Amino acid sequence: MIKSLSLLILGTAIANAELRVVTDFEGGNAEVVMLDQTAAKLRIMPALHEGRGWPCWWFLRLEGTTAGQKITLEVQGQTRPFRPDTVLASSWCQPDQAVLSHDGKIWHQTTKAERTADKVAVYQVQAEGPSLWLAWGPPFVPATAESVLAGVKAKLGDEAERFELAKTRDGRPVSGIRIGKPNAPRQVWVNARQHAWEAGGAWVGRGFVEWLASAEAQDFRKRCCVHFIPIMDVDNVTLGAGGKESLPQDHNRDWSDAPYHPEVTAAQKRISEIQATHGLDVFLDLHNPGPTDRAPYFFGPFGFERMTGLQRENYQRWMDLAAAHLTGPLKVEPKYRYATYVKTEEERGRMSSGWARAHGGEGTISITLETAWNTPNSTAENYMTVGGQLARALDAYLKEPRH
């Protein structure tokens, strides 16, 4: 009798549990607009972090759910300006497929969102237990980066060295890893997440660095040295802020003679030392593009069509090899695009790719990979596949002797 009564009380408590939105964890972000307990309907918009860039990333845990319970999630754009007189278009926070997790570790895409006349994206999801994690895309936070770097170091031992690039302005460590011998004849620098919301770039980076640690890459590690930073904008990733167009400037517009961000200063110093000592072969920056871009692509150098000689040859060889290796399920476009939305030479020089191009040698290539996020194939697993394919393309590129 007592056991039956206890089960009845427990069942009643579960049935009457209230849904609650939680965001007090790494990368958490959501501003609750409406929560209808009876209809199990939640509307959110990305919370605005003043001065910290685009309000597009969102990531929450919904507590108080029950197994089999159907939840309606509505996502609208942030209504307040992130800069004076500038409100971000809602499309940036409304992927066709968001992601969900029942344990905070394994992520699945939702079904395709329905769009309402008032620019709200509606996702229908189902819980499997007392909590449900929901996010714009598969989250990749500093704890994820730590796990990846620790795993690579444990696998490679003396073939890899972890390092702290710098402390951020908020005092957080920016971690990196070197793979290969520091005095190797071929040198590569790769960084991701200069814009905090672009989580897909970090997953591509994970696939890239884990291929470098594989048995298949044993010969690569003998010939080449890769310096890899999985998250540049650690502060905004931790806070769940967007980072892009943050004030006074975001990381990818901070590569000036006097950077605002300590990690950019530190990266410039290390890259300059690599160039002076060994020569930098490749600078690679990992990003995600706009919501209407359905395939990955590379931003190439301005003036590519007018280039001649070794520079032209190297950039074209890279593009040919990348197109041959990045074959799907996220297949790269076979031609460069150019960041024509950046109108001035001064701003182009403050972009990391422009800075690396200007401070490398004649044989250096400096490129940006934009991996599409708004497709049914834009999953953590497929991002990592892109990363592995990217690493194989790099291996093929660096097998040819430096000219």
C-alpha positions in Angstrom: 0.0 0.0 0.0 2.8 2.4 0.9 4.7 1.5 -2.2 1.6 2.1 -4.4 1.0 5.5 -2.7 4.6 6.5 -3.3 4.4 5.7 -7.0 1.1 7.6 -7.2 2.7 10.7 -5.6 5.8 10.4 -7.9 3.6 10.0 -10.9 1.6 13.1 -9.9 4.7 15.1 -9.3 6.1 14.2 -12.8 2.8 15.0 -14.4 2.7 18.4 -12.7 6.4 19.2 -13.3 6.9 22.7 -14.7 9.1 23.3 -17.8 12.1 25.4 -17.0 14.7 26.9 -19.3 18.3 26.7 -18.1 21.3 28.4 -19.7 23.9 28.7 -16.9 26.5 26.6 -18.5 29.3 27.1 -21.1 27.9 28.5 -24.3 24.3 28.7 -22.9 22.2 31.4 -24.4 18.4 32.0 -24.6 16.1 34.8 -23.8 12.6 33.4 -23.0 9.9 35.3 -24.8 7.0 33.0 -23.9 6.6 29.7 -22.1 3.2 28.0 -22.2 3.2 25.2 -19.7 -0.1 23.7 -20.8 0.7 23.6 -24.5 4.4 22.8 -23.9 5.3 25.6 -26.2 8.4 27.7 -25.7 9.5 30.8 -27.7 13.0 32.2 -27.4 15.3 34.6 -29.0 19.1 34.7 -28.7 20.0 36.8 -25.6 21.8 40.1 -26.4 25.3 40.5 -24.9 26.0 44.2 -25.2 29.1 44.9 -27.3 29.7 41.2 -27.9 28.5 40.9 -31.4 25.7 39.2 -33.3 22.8 37.8 -31.3 22.4 34.6 -33.3 23.7 31.7 -31.2 21.3 30.0 -28.8 21.7 26.9 -26.6 19.5 25.8 -23.7 18.5 22.9 -21.5 14.7 22.4 -21.0 14.0 20.8 -17.7 10.8 19.3 -16.4 10.0 17.3 -19.6 8.7 13.7 -19.6 9.4 10.8 -21.8 7.4 11.1 -25.0 6.3 14.7 -24.4 6.0 16.8 -27.5 7.5 20.3 -27.3 7.1 23.2 -29.7 10.1 25.4 -29.8 9.7 28.8 -31.5 12.7 30.9 -32.3 12.5 34.6 -33.3 15.2 37.1 -34.0 16.5 39.4 -31.2 14.5 42.6 -31.4 17.0 45.0 -29.9 20.0 46.4 -31.8 23.4 44.8 -31.3 25.0 48.0 -32.5 23.4 51.4 -32.7 20.5 51.3 -35.1 21.4 47.7 -36.3 19.1 44.8 -35.6 20.4 41.4 -36.8 18.2 39.6 -39.4 16.3 36.7 -37.9 17.6 34.3 -40.6 21.0 34.1 -38.8 19.4 32.5 -35.7 16.9 30.2 -37.5 18.6 27.2 -39.1 16.4 24.9 -41.2 17.3 22.2 -38.8 18.3 23.0 -35.2 19.8 20.3 -33.0 18.6 18.4 -29.9 20.2 16.1 -27.4 18.9 13.9 -24.6 22.2 13.7 -22.7 24.0 16.9 -23.7 26.6 14.9 -25.6 25.1 13.2 -28.7 23.3 15.7 -31.0 20.7 15.0 -33.7 19.1 17.4 -36.1 15.5 18.4 -35.7 12.9 18.1 -38.5 12.9 21.1 -40.8 11.5 24.2 -39.2 8.2 25.7 -40.3 8.3 29.5 -41.0 5.5 31.8 -39.9 4.4 35.1 -41.6 6.0 37.0 -38.7 9.4 35.5 -39.2 9.4 32.9 -36.5 11.0 29.4 -37.0 9.0 26.6 -35.4 10.6 23.3 -34.4 8.7 20.2 -33.2 10.7 18.0 -30.9 10.1 15.2 -28.5 11.6 14.5 -25.1 12.9 11.1 -23.9 13.3 12.0 -20.2 13.3 14.8 -17.6 15.5 17.1 -19.7 16.1 18.1 -23.3 19.0 20.1 -24.8 18.3 22.3 -27.7 20.7 24.4 -29.7 21.3 26.4 -33.0 23.9 23.8 -34.0 26.1 21.2 -32.4 27.8 23.0 -29.5 31.6 23.1 -29.3 32.6 24.8 -26.1 36.0 25.2 -24.3 35.4 22.0 -22.4 35.0 20.2 -25.8 38.3 21.8 -27.0 40.1 20.6 -23.9 38.9 17.1 -24.4 40.0 17.1 -28.0 43.4 18.5 -27.3 44.0 16.2 -24.4 43.0 13.2 -26.5 45.4 14.1 -29.3 48.2 14.7 -26.9 47.6 11.4 -25.2 47.6 9.6 -28.5 50.7 11.3 -29.9 52.9 11.7 -26.8 56.2 13.4 -27.8 54.9 14.1 -31.3 52.7 16.8 -30.0 53.0 19.7 -27.6 50.2 21.6 -26.0 50.5 25.3 -25.3 48.6 28.3 -24.1 48.5 30.9 -26.8 47.4 33.7 -24.4 45.0 34.7 -21.7 41.9 36.5 -23.1 40.9 39.9 -21.9 38.6 38.2 -19.4 41.4 36.0 -18.2 40.5 32.7 -19.9 43.2 30.5 -21.5 43.3 30.2 -25.3 44.7 26.7 -25.8 46.5 25.2 -28.8 48.6 22.2 -29.8 51.6 21.7 -32.0 51.7 18.4 -34.0 55.0 17.4 -35.6 58.5 18.5 -35.0 58.9 22.2 -34.4 61.8 22.4 -36.8 60.0 20.5 -39.6 60.6 21.9 -43.1 56.9 22.5 -43.8 54.9 24.7 -41.4 51.1 25.3 -41.1 49.0 27.5 -38.9 45.3 26.7 -38.4 42.8 28.5 -36.2 39.0 28.3 -35.7 36.2 30.3 -34.1 37.4 33.8 -34.6 33.6 34.4 -34.7 32.2 32.6 -31.6 28.9 31.6 -33.1 30.5 29.6 -35.9 30.6 26.3 -34.0 30.8 24.3 -37.2 34.3 25.6 -37.8 35.5 24.1 -34.6 34.0 20.7 -35.5 35.8 20.9 -38.8 39.0 21.7 -36.8 38.4 18.6 -34.6 38.1 16.3 -37.6 41.3 18.0 -39.0 43.4 17.6 -35.9 42.2 14.0 -35.2 43.2 13.0 -38.7 46.7 14.5 -38.0 46.9 12.2 -34.9 45.9 9.1 -36.9 48.1 6.3 -38.1 47.4 7.4 -41.7 49.1 10.7 -41.0 52.4 9.2 -39.6 54.4 10.3 -42.7 52.8 13.7 -42.6 53.9 14.3 -39.0 57.5 13.5 -40.0 57.5 16.1 -42.7 55.3 18.8 -41.4 54.4 20.8 -38.3 50.9 22.1 -37.6 50.0 24.7 -35.0 46.3 24.5 -34.2 44.0 26.7 -32.1 40.5 25.2 -31.8 38.8 28.3 -30.4 40.2 31.9 -30.7 37.3 33.8 -29.2 37.1 31.8 -26.0 35.4 34.6 -24.0 32.3 34.9 -26.3 32.1 31.1 -26.9 31.9 30.7 -23.1 29.3 33.4 -22.7 27.2 32.1 -25.7 27.7 35.5 -27.5 28.0 35.8 -31.2 31.3 37.6 -31.4 31.1 38.8 -34.9 31.1 42.7 -35.1 31.8 42.8 -31.4 33.2 46.1 -30.0 35.6 47.6 -30.5 36.3 44.9 -33.1 36.0 41.2 -33.6 38.9 38.9 -33.7 38.9 38.6 -37.5 39.2 42.4 -37.9 41.8 42.8 -35.2 45.0 41.7 -37.0 46.4 45.2 -37.0 49.7 46.6 -35.7 48.1 47.0 -32.2 45.4 44.3 -31.7 42.8 44.7 -29.0 42.7 40.9 -28.2 45.8 39.4 -26.5 45.3 36.1 -28.4 45.6 37.9 -31.7 48.8 39.6 -30.6 50.2 36.2 -29.5 49.1 34.5 -32.8 50.9 37.3 -34.8 54.0 36.8 -32.8 54.1 33.0 -33.2 53.3 33.2 -36.9 56.0 35.8 -37.5 58.5 33.6 -35.7 57.5 30.6 -37.8 58.0 32.6 -41.0 61.3 34.0 -39.9 62.7 30.6 -38.8 61.2 28.1 -41.2 58.9 29.9 -43.6 55.1 29.5 -43.3 53.5 27.3 -46.0 49.8 27.5 -45.2 47.6 29.8 -43.0 44.1 28.4 -42.7 41.2 30.1 -40.9 38.0 28.0 -40.3 34.6 29.7 -40.4 30.9 29.2 -41.2 29.2 31.4 -43.9 25.7 32.8 -44.4 22.3 31.0 -44.1 21.8 30.8 -47.9 25.2 29.2 -48.6 24.5 25.5 -49.1 28.0 24.2 -49.8 31.5 24.9 -48.3 33.8 27.2 -50.2 37.2 28.9 -49.8 37.8 32.6 -49.7 40.9 33.2 -51.8 43.2 36.2 -52.2 42.0 39.4 -53.7 43.7 39.9 -57.1 44.1 36.1 -57.6 43.2 36.4 -61.3 46.1 38.9 -61.8 48.6 36.8 -59.9 51.5 35.2 -61.7 54.3 32.9 -60.9 54.7 30.8 -57.7 51.9 32.5 -55.8 49.4 31.9 -58.5 50.6 28.3 -58.9 50.3 27.5 -55.2 46.8 28.9 -54.8 45.6 27.1 -57.8 47.2 23.8 -56.8 45.6 24.1 -53.4 42.2 24.7 -54.9 42.5 21.8 -57.2 43.6 19.4 -54.4 40.9 20.7 -52.0 38.2 20.1 -54.7 39.5 16.6 -55.2 39.4 15.7 -51.5 36.4 17.6 -50.1 33.9 15.5 -52.0 31.0 15.2 -49.6 28.6 14.9 -48.0 29.6 18.5 -47.7 31.2 19.0 -51.1 33.4 22.1 -51.5 32.9 24.6 -54.4 35.8 24.1 -56.9 36.6 27.8 -57.3 37.6 30.6 -54.9 35.2 33.2 -53.7 36.4 36.7 -52.6 35.3 38.8 -49.6 34.1 41.6 -51.7 31.8 42.8 -48.9 35.0 44.1 -47.3 35.3 47.4 -49.2 38.6 49.0 -48.0 42.2 47.9 -48.2 42.7 48.9 -44.6 40.0 46.5 -43.4 41.2 43.8 -45.6 44.6 44.1 -44.0 43.1 43.7 -40.6 41.5 40.3 -41.5 43.6 37.4 -40.4 44.0 36.0 -43.9 45.1 39.3 -45.2 47.6 39.8 -42.4 49.1 36.3 -42.9 49.3 36.9 -46.6 51.2 40.1 -46.1 53.5 38.7 -43.4 54.3 35.3 -45.1 56.6 34.6 -47.9 56.2 34.4 -51.7 55.2 30.7 -51.3 52.8 31.2 -48.4 49.1 30.6 -49.1 46.5 32.1 -46.8 42.9 30.9 -47.1 39.6 30.8 -45.3 37.3 27.7 -45.3 33.6 28.5 -44.9 31.7 25.3 -44.2 28.0 25.5 -44.8 25.8 25.2 -41.7 22.3 25.4 -43.0 21.9 22.1 -44.7 20.7 18.6 -43.7 24.3 17.4 -43.9 25.6 20.1 -41.5 26.1 17.7 -38.5 29.0 17.3 -36.1 29.9 14.0 -37.8 29.9 15.6 -41.3 31.8 18.6 -40.2 34.5 16.3 -38.8 34.5 14.4 -42.2 35.2 17.8 -43.8 38.1 18.3 -41.4 39.6 14.9 -42.2 39.3 15.6 -46.0 40.9 19.0 -45.4 43.8 17.4 -43.7 44.3 14.9 -46.5 44.2 17.8 -49.0 46.9 19.5 -47.0 49.0 16.4 -46.9 48.8 16.1 -50.7 49.6 19.8 -51.1 52.7 19.6 -48.8 54.1 16.5 -50.5 55.3 18.6 -53.3 58.7 20.3 -52.4 58.6 24.0 -51.5 59.7 26.1 -54.4 
